[in-house]
Amino acid sequence: LDLDGATHTEEPIPLPPGWVAKIAPSGRTFFINFKINKTTYRDPRTGELTPLPTDSDNENQTISLSSQISDNLGPLPTGWEEKLAEDGRIFFIDHVTKNTSWEDPRFLNPNLAGRKTEYSQDYKYKYEQFMKDLRRGRTDHINAGLKMRLRRSAVFSDSYNIMKKLDRNEVKRLRNRLWIEFEGEVGYDYGGVSREWFEILSVEMFNPYYGLFEYSAVDNYTLQINPNSGLCNQDHLSVFKFIGRVAGMAIMHKRLLNGFFIRPFYKMMLGKQINLSDMECVDAEYYNSLLWIQDNDPESLELTFQVEEEVFGEHTETELVPGGKDIQVTEENKAEYINLVIKWRFISRVREQMTHFLQGFSDILPLRMIKTFDEGELEFLMSGIGVIDVKDWKDNTEYKNYRPTDKVILWFWRMVLSFGDEMRSKLLQFITGTSRVPYNGFKELHGSNGPCKFKISKSGSPESLPRAHTCFNRLDLPEYSTYRNMKKKIVTAIEYSQGFDGVD
């Protein structure tokens, strides 16, 4: 084969060892050097570039490429070109360095061109209606709001002391315009200072150092109420009422709390029932014990309707029902036992704290207003989405029965890159159970048994939806035949995760 593509009868010159010639979908010949895993259009035998395809061939290539992708990710960096390999994988050519790569160079762009926030129609409608209702309950008139002068070094205590003195009528002013002033700092609060106040205050309120909240049993970033908060602060119930007010104010003022809670916390706010599956990502050891009891005859364990725990080194016992220490757990009553343990673990131990939190919250915002949301949407509403670094996510992902360069994996990350922040967070929440990322990025993602990186596993038929295992941060992703079908299946699984059994 010579430069103009004409075929001669003489034997072709063999390629150097480790090289293979291929035909791109455009019809142009390219070469792969397996020794250094690089591809090039330059023929290693002659040093010349292979001829460009004809215009008609380019047109066919465009159709083939567009049939696999449907996202406008914005322009590629200068000198880059996007191509489709024979097996359907998209690859990229850097004409400046004359290198090719399976990774989209736009992953390195922190301000991805064309990126937008995507909402499901259902959530968008709920949110818009909720905001309309909020506007009816507040005013930004200067005389209707509240001004607070605080020490920056004592934001928590100063804010608490001011707000606990407000009577019923004065509390209503918290729904309106806030004027925050830090001592020794000159300036007017047009929203920026109050936004900073919410940020600083929420970091302080949720700091486990104060003993009001603690991290869940499986990670160091998801919070739950400390059932022993009264031993840390004698005024803890008054403080929980204050925290509830701040949470209501944050929603009323469209601010975000710097804290994310376990799923049962949001369910309690919504008045929803907590079940065994909710325990899995909060306390894996307890979950596995109860799951074993659910699936087996527990009589050999000689359990009774009593639970034990250790509080500051002291062993305590609590009866789940009157006389529970004398009631043995049997095959007949084990379902009741499991339900009572769940109720004790999440509700009974923190009932007073949660009651005062909700009292404070309802001082600002009626609880009926948030019940249009589910627990995942309420997390978004209270704590926001955050900016997810897709490159960091991708770089800290492990694979089972897939390789990073497999077609479906390349498609998956292209899809994530095409999502807006809200949809990326929904995907992360679908797979890991939370929309937030640890402070130091995806490398510190936790599962039910400690540190656990994000995983993608080849599993399931191409006709089925992907399945998420939230406590192991694992996505079971079938080997779909096209990009469009894969994206449709994943989006469907995300949007309907509350109503199908694809999450466990």
Secondary structure, 3 states (H helix, E strand, C coil): CCCCCCCCCCCCCCCCCCEEEEECCCCCEEEEECCCCEEECECCCCCCECCCCCHHHHHHHHHHHHHHCCCCCCCCCCCEEEEECCCCCEEEEECCCCEEECCCHHHHCCCCCCCCCCCCHHHHHHHHHHHHHHHHCCCCCHHHCEEEEECHHHHHHHHHHHHCCCCHHHHHHHHCCEEEEECCCCCCCCCHHHHHHHHHHHHHHCCHHHCCEEECCCCCCEEEECCCHHHHCCCHHHHHHHHHHHHHHHHHCCCCCCCEECHHHHHHHHCCCCCHHHHCCCCHHHHHHHHHHHHCCCHHHCCECEEEEEECCEEEEEECCCCHHHCECCCCCHHHHHHHHHHHHHCHHHHHHHHHHHHHHHHHCCHHHHHHCCHHHHHHHHHCCCCCCHHHHHHCEEEECCCCCCHHHHHHHHHHHHCCHHHHHHHHHHHHCCCCCCCCCHHHCEECCEECCEEEEECCCCCCCCEEEHHHCEEEECCCCCHHHHHHHHHHHHHCCCCCCCEC
